[in-house]
């Protein structure tokens, strides 16, 4: 199933340009000169030299395009940017695009990006070992720690393939995720045994004594197309004319770059930190003008090589065991009261609770109470999340402000929300606002702490790079802070969603605000034990749905993040 989906993605990606001519016209903003304003998300590395040359040579202007190149922290930030419409086009390695397609992100390749030179010993991508290492060839990587910039992506899949083709077992390789700029130092201090690097880091690492032991792209396929320019399905279908013009400009740019390597070495000095000497020393990738479908098929096959059937079986077994566990619990709840182990006056059999639930859901009072609970929960969670994200980004981005507020945060955070009940009742009585105070207070701290952790985790290299490129505050937050903080934000949201529901029902139960909590208290006061447990059952089911919903939002929002990717087996 995994193999089928990913390989099917090849056809959709590669054939995208064939379907564009049947779509509509341009709705893009235009400049005073009548040019369409187009923003492309790129990574400021050697691979994107052709698009800079194309802008420099006027190829895009010739196609009626006013080009803006926006640097991202990496492909992880560019993919959601293209999907959301922040960028009309983006640049990414092809494995990332195939994985994105498999995860439901509908992207279309519109132009080739770059490919291997095909020369083992003279390629822009290599696995290097430190000076004096006993790693001399591909099979020596078995059992070693190898640095890659992204786990389960084009680096590890092509390394696995090369090791396997050499007769080795790549399953024993331990991959470590590091940024390319950090890899030469990690090699030097023994943090890793080898590192996969691309130019200019191949030249930097070898200049420090490292030795190439494997040219993973060239040894996988001498014509391997590594990366591409892509767009979203929405843009491809709504503005086919723009996509065709962009593709035409890229084709001219790629051809010019392939024919003029000196121009490539000149242009890379304008958007990277390389000086003339370093630019002359690096090995340039090849720049094909046509999309190579065979490369996409190969990369897809490598991504699903030895597809994890065992993992699928394990998940299936876990699901069965989970279902058996639930059935066992229900049987226990039925048997214990009937056997007299517990007094059925206070703990009725599950069948009676289920019958009471059936009667309860037939009443309008139940649905009204459920609606009140969900309304209070949603409002409280939204207010808490919005406030926590804004406050967290502001405080976290300023070290002095973080230090100033640290003691206050640590003092207020442990205060239980239920301690605020007397104050809430004094202010609002039994109205919904009284419960909202509890919900917002509890959920806010769950979110704030995670946002602060996320901002603190921003890579100093990325922060310094943004500063070097003179990013403004908004752009720095969008391109550097937010991609790093988002995993923490989503973790905080998931935790806050559950806490908010607990406090919403607790507030209704104790304060008497409208909702399931008050319905539960009324059933208890009336001695309707079966109805009381039916409401308890509803709150439990509601908690499960909230957790599943939060996890679904997290998965969809974080599709580009390594934590949400399937493992790519050896």
N, C-alpha and C positions, 0 to 999 in steps of 0.2 A: 504493500500500500504506500509506504513512504517512497519507495523507488518510483512507483507509477506517478505519484504526484509531482515529484521533483523533475523527472524526465519529461513529463507533460509540460512543465513550465518552460522547458527549452523551446518548444515549438511556439508557445505564446510570445516569449521574449524575442526570439529571432525573427519571427514572421510579422512583427508589429508594423514595420514600415510598409508591408504589402497591403495593409488594410486602411492606411491613412487617407488615401485619395478619395475615399467615399464619404468622408466626414465633412463637417461644416467649416465655416470661415473664421476669421480672427475677431476676437473680442478683447484683445489686449490693449492696455493703455499705450498711447503713442506720444512721442516727443513733438516739439514744435515743427520738426523737420519731417514729420509723418512716419518716423521709425517706430517699430514695436519695441516697447521696453521689456527686456527679458533678463531675468536673474538666474544665474547658474551657480549651484552649490558645488564648490570644488575643494580639494585638499591641496595646499600649496607645496606640492612635491614635483619631481621631474616629470612624472607621467602626464601632467596637464599642460606641458609646454606648448603643444599645438594650439590649444584654445587661446592662450595668451598671444601666440604668434598670429593667429587668425584675427584677433582684435587689433593687433599692431599693424597688420597688413591691410586692414579694411575689408576683409572677406565677409564679415557679419554685416557691416554697414551696406555692402553691395547687395545683401539679401534683405535689406529693410529692417535690420535688427540693431537696436541700441543695447549693447551687451553690458551687463554688470556682473562681475565675478565676485562671489562672496565666499570667503574662506570659512570652512567648518572645522570643528575639532577632529572630525573623522567621518567616515561613511555612515557611522551610527547616527550622527546628527543630520546628515544629508538626506537619507531615505525618508524619515518622517517629514522633513522639510518639503520634499517634492510631493509627497502624498497630501500634505495639508495645503499646498498651493503657495507656500512661502517662496519656493523656487519653481520656475517653470521646468528646469532641467537640472540634472545632477550627474556627478561622476562617482563611480563605485567599481570595486572589483566584481567580477561576474558571479563568483560563488555567493557573495552577499545578496546579489539580485535574485539568484535562484532560490536561496533560502527565504528571502522576503516574499517571493511569489508563492512559495509553498505555504507560507504562514498567512496568506490571504491579502498581502499588499500587492495591488494590481499595478505593476510597473512594466514599462515597455522600453526595450533598447532601441535607440534611434541612430546611434553612430558608434563605430569602434573607438576604443580608447588607446590602448597600447598592447604590445605583445612582447614575448621573449625574443631576444636576438637569435635564439636557437643555437648559440655557440657555448658549449660546455667549456668553462674557463674564461669566458668573456661575456657574461650576462649581467644585467642590472640587479638580479636577485640571486642570493646565495645563502647557504648555511655555513657559518664560520665557527671555528673553534679557537680558543685562546692559544697563545704561544706556549709551546711545551706540552700541549695536550696529547694524550694517546689516541685521540679521535682523528683518524686519517681518511676514512671513507664512510660511505653511507651506512653500512652495516654496523659500524662502531657506535652509531647513535642509539642502539638498543640499550634500554635501561638507563638512559641519560636524561638529564633535565635540559630541555630545549626551549628557548624563549621564542614566542611568536607575539605579534602585536594584537591578535584577536584569536581567542580559542575557537576551535571547531570551524575554521574558515579556510581560505585558499592556501594559506601557509602550511597548516598542518596536513591538509588533505594531499597536497602535492609532495610534501616530505614523506608522508606515509607511503605514497605510491612509489617514490624513488627508492626508499628503503626496501619495500617489498620486491620491486623489480631487481634489486641487487641481491636478493636472496635472504634478506633479513626479516625480523619480526617487529613491525612498528608498534604493536600493541603494548610493548613494554616502555615506550617513550613517555616521559612525563612532560607535558607541555606547561609552560609558565607564561602567563600573559604580562607583557611589558611593552611600554611605548618604545618605538624605534630609537628615539634619542637616548633612552636609558640603557640600551642593550650593550654598547661598547663598555660602559662602566661595569655592568653586571657580569660581563665576561671577565673583566680584569680582576674583580674582587671575588670571583668564584661563586657568585650567586647562582649562575647557571653553567652548564657544561658546554653548551653551544647555543648559537642564536641565529634565527632567520632574519636577515636584514636585506633591505633594498637600498639602492643608491639615494643619497650620497653616503649612507651609513656603511655600505660595503667598503667604499674607499677609506672612510674614517677608521673602521675596525681593522682593515688590513694594514693601514698606516701605523696602527698601534701594536702590530705584531701578530694579529689574528690570521688564521689560514683558512681559506675556503675549502670545505670538504664535500660540498654537494651544491649543485646548481639546480634547484628543485623545479623551476619552470622549464628550463631548457631540457632537462632530463625527462620531464613528463611528456613534453611534445615540443619539437623544435619550432612549431608554428603556433604555440598556445597563445590565444588572445586572452589577456589577463583581465582587462578592465574595459568598461564601456560608458558611454553617455546615455542617460535614460530619462524618461519622463513618466508621469502618471497616466493611467488609462483615461482619466477624466480629461487631461490636456490633449492626449492623442486623439480622442474622439471628438472633442469640442473645437479643436483648433488645428486641424490636419495641415492646413497651409503653413502655419507657423512652424510646425514640426518638420515639414519637408524643407523649408528654407533654412532652419537650423541645421538639419542633417547635411544639406548642400554646403553650407559654410564650413561645417566640421570636416567634410570630405576634402575641401580645398586646403583647410588648415593642416590636416594630417599629411596630405601629399606634399605640402610646402615644407613641413617639418622633416619628413623622410628625405627630401631632396637637399635640405640645407641644414646639416647638423651644426655648422658653426653658428647659424642663427638660433638654433635651440640652445646652445651653450651661452649665447648672449642673453637671450630672454630670461633664462632661469635665474640669472643674477638680479633681475628686476623684482622678483617676487619671493625669492628665498634669501637666506643669509650667505649663500655661497659667493666667494670672490672669484676673480677671473682664473686664478690658479686652480682652485678646487673645481670650478665648472669645467675646466679643460681635462681634469683627471678622471672624472666620473665616466662610467659606462652608460650610454644612453639606451633606453628601450627602443624597440622597433615601433613604428607607427603605421599600422595597416589602414587602408581606406575602406575596406569592406568588412562587414560583420561575418565572423567565422562561426557558422553554426556547429561545425565539428568540435570546436573548442568548448562551446557551451554544453554539448552532449557529453564530452569527456569529463568536464568539471562536475556535471550532474552525476555521472556514474561514480566518480571518485567520492562525492559527498554521501552516496548511499552504498558504497562498497562494503560488503559484508553487513548489510542492513541489520539493525539490532532486533532480530526476531525474538531473541531471548528476553529482551526488555519488554517487547509487546506481550509475550507470554506472561511475564512477571506482572505487568499491569493488569492483564486479564485475571490472573489468579488473585491479585489484591482486591479487585472489584468483587469477585465471587466471595472471598473471605469477608469483605466488609458487609456484603448483603447477608451472609450467614450470621455475622455478629449481630446485626440489627434484628433479624428474625429470632435469634436466641434471646435477646433482651426482651422482646415483646412476649415471647413464650414465658419467660420468667415473671414478667409483670402480670401475666394472666394466672399463672399457677400459684404464686405465693399467697395472694388473698384467698383463693379458693381452697388452698390447703390449710388455711388458718395460721400460717406463719406470721402474717400481719392482719390486723383487724380490717376487714373489708368496709367497715363503716367509715374509716378514715383513709383507706387506700383501696379503692374499688378495683376489680379486675380490668385489664386493658380493654376488653370487649365492651364493658359498660362505659368506659371513658370515650371509646370510639363512637358508641351510639349517642352519647351526650354531645359529642362534637358534631355529629350529623344533624342533630336537632338545633344546635347553636348556629351553625352556618346558614340555617334557613331563616334566621331572624334578621331584621334590619338593624337591630341594636348592635349585633356583632360586627357587621360591615361598617357601621358608623364608627365604632370604637377602633377597628382596624385602620380605617382611614385617618382618624385623629392621631393614632400612634405613628403611622408612616409619615404624616405631615410634619409632626413635631420633630421626628428623627431627621427627616430630610432637611428641614430648615436649620436645625441646630448644627448638623454636620456641614452643611454648605457654609454657614457663617464661620464656623470654627476653621474649616479648611482654607477658606479665602483669607481670613485674618492671619492664620499661621504661616501660609506661604509668603505673604507680603512681609510680615514682621520678621520671619526667618531669613529671607533673602537680604533684607536691609541690615539686620543685626549681624548675620553671618559674613557679609561681604566687607564689614568694617571691623578689624581686629580690636580697635579701642572700644567700639560699642559692644562687642561681644564680651570683653573683659568687664565693662561697666555694668552690664546686665546679668552676668553669670550668677552672682549671689542671689539676685532677686528671682531669677528663674528657678534656681535650686530650692529657694524657700517656698515659692508658691506652688510648684509642681506637685509636691507630695501631699498637699492638702486634699483630703477626699471630698468629692463633690457633694456627698450627702451631708457634710458638715455645713453646707450653705443652705440647707432646706429651711431652717428658721428664718434666715434673711429673705429667701425667695418668697416664703409665705407672707411675711410682713409686707413685702413690696407688691405682690400680685395676687395674694390669696390662692384660690384653686384654679386660676386661669392657666392657659397653656404657657404663658410667658414664664411662670414660676418654674416649670419643668425645663424650659429652654435654657434657663440659667445653668442648671446642672449639666445639661447635654453639651452646651457650648464650652463650659469650663473644662469638662473632662476631655472632650475630643480635641480641644485646642492644644493642650500640652502634648498629647500623643503626636500630633502633626508637627508642632513647633520643634520639638527635640530632634525629630528625624530630618527636618529641613536644615537645621543648624549643622547636623552631622554631614549632610550632603554637601553643603557649601564648603565646609571645612575640608572635605575630601577632594576638592578640585586639584588636579595635577598642577603643581607649581610651574612646570614647563609650559603647559597650555595657558596658564594665567600670564606668564611672562611673554609668551608668543603673542597673545592678544594685545598686551601692552606695547610690544614692539611694533605691531601693525596699527597701533593707535586706534583700537576699537573704542567706540563711544560706550557709555554706560549701558544703554539699551542693547546694543549689539553684543557687548561682553556678557550680559546676563543671558541673552538668547543663545549665543553660540558656545559659551564656555561654562557658565555657572549652571544653567538649566539642564543641559544634557547630563551633567555629573550628578546634580541634586535630584533629578527625577526619580531614579530608583528608590531613593530614600523617601521622597514625597509619597510615592505609591505605597511603600511599606507603611508609612504613617497613616495614609488614608485607609488602608485595610484595617489597621488596628483601631483607628478612630471610629470607623463605621460600626464595628462590634461594640466598642465602649459606649458610643452614642445610643445604640439600641438598648443596652443594659440600663443606662441612666434614664432614658425616656420612660421605660416601663417601671423602673423603680420610683421615679417621680410621680407617675400616675398612681402607683400603688399607695405611696405614703402621703403625698399631698392631696390626691383626689382629683387631679387634672383629668380631663376627658381622655379615654383611650382604653387599651386592653388591660392596663394595670388596674384602673378603677373597676372594670368589669370583673377582674379576678377578685378584687376585694369585696365586691357586692355578692359574688357567688359564695365566698367564704362566710360572709356575715349571714347569708340566708341558709347556710348549712347544705347547699347544693354541691356536695363534694365531687360528684362526677363531672359537673359543669366546671368546677374550679380546676380540676386536672385537665379538662379539655382545653381550657384557656392556657394552662401551662404548656400543654402540647403544642398549641398554636405559636406561643412565644418561642419555643424551641425550634420549630420549623422555620419561623421567621428569621431566627438567628442564622440557621443554615443557609437560607436563601440570601441573606445579606452578605455572608462570608463568600458564597459562591459568586455573587454579583461583583463584589469588590475584587475578587481574584480574576474574574473575567475582564474587568476594566483594566486591572494591572497588566494582564497578559496582552491585551490589545494595545495599550499605551506603550508597553515595553517590548514590543515585538522585535525591535532592533537590538535589544540588549542581550549580552551573553547569557544572563540568568534565565532567559526565556527561550534559548535556542536548544534544539535537540542536540545531544552529543553526537559527534561525527566519529564513527568507529574507525579503528585501524583497518 
